[in-house]
Amino acid sequence: MVTVLLLALTVRNALSTGDRRLAEFRSRDRLWSTPNLGLLTVAALLPVSWEIIYVDQTFEGVPERTFTYVFLSPSTAQAPEAYRIADRFRCRGSRVLMGGPHVTVCPDEAASHADVIFVGESEELLPVFLREEVQGRARKIYRACLHPSLELSPVPRYDLAVKYPYKSVPVQLSRGCPHQCRFCLSSKIYGKAVRRKTREQARREIAVILSLWKRPFLFFTDDNFCINSAYTDSILDILKENAVEWYAFTDVSIGNKHRLLDKMATAGCRKLLIGFESLNESNLHRINASGFKEKRLPVYGAAVSAVQSRGIGVVGSFVLGLEDDTSATFDRLYEFILDTCLYGTNITVSTPFPGTEMYREMVERDVLLPDDWSRYDGFTLLYPLKHLTEECFRSKYRELLARINSPERIRRVYRYFHHGYLENDESEEGN
Ligand code: SF4
């Protein structure tokens, strides 16, 4: 019997325990308490006769036995841990297969810890590997030549993850983004063209999820759930029919899509994460020179109010540590969050992930970046800033998080939503 271990690694970051108790991080931990969709998709591409075990390190230890195959799909911050685990499994005789975002951008490094690596998306590469493995001529590296049609993508093996008390269930209906922001790895990996699953695929995936979870809280992991209004509209019909609650990523332009927003509100949308990134025009220009981000800066407040007035919470995503940030940046951001009564925040530290334009430029400029990938967790300042010392940045960052998460601000948000719902009320979501 062929045995397969799909190992989901824990999401860790460098914040202290004190910070992690803040509402911001409790909320984030809930959001990311979700199965590893890449591994569940891999599982669906494997022969049904194989014995497949999905283990999430967040909930249980790594099994200490030998499997025919062990699959790992680390993020950059998880890569060192993934390599240690991979080396152990290989010593015991398991064949280790690795793929995912970090492996796709750093294939040579990953290849020294795996028997086979996949550079690109599994739907294209895995069937080729399986064929060649049976014929005894599997290669070390499988490199994708194109971005596969998502219509080839099977329903992820959600059944493997139902044993864990996850707070949300991920669904990915599209891949790709035309905007190609400088710090974004996702758009680099998935390309500029947006590929989508069909409505029928979406319907099938939601039906499978509903057969496994009583009250699933769906988490659409698409880079931008609302990039094509007609498609989104057609998915909303399915969500409404099934009376599910959900959360998705989108951009500021949602503030102008009033009809779509009305429909989203009645189709179970609870929260939208919007990538505002910065309140500074030149920072926004540097993130995306096409002006895609910066030209929307004047309507940030209006967009929040358009969404939130419909009872949908906006989780504002901001990045600190950008080139033109000064100590005033933190105060200005706090004022914006307070004035707009932003439901939640996702404030990370600008990180030059390998594979991004930002990383390439920094390497070209000889900026000294750490070699230790575990520090690329989105919360650690990795390079010197023009206007702030590292110490000052860290203290302002912590102070900002404390102010945003203060009981007074949380109460203010609570009042804004007229006691509709708050993070603490969501503890039962997903199960
Ligand atoms: S940050 Fe968002 S808009 Fe920019 S490239 Fe990435 S997915 Fe697209």
Boltz pocket constraint, residues with backbone or C-beta under 6 A from the ligand:
constraints:
  - pocket:
      binder: B
      contacts: [[A, 177], [A, 178], [A, 179], [A, 180], [A, 181], [A, 184], [A, 185], [A, 186], [A, 187], [A, 223], [A, 224], [A, 275]]
      max_distance: 6.0
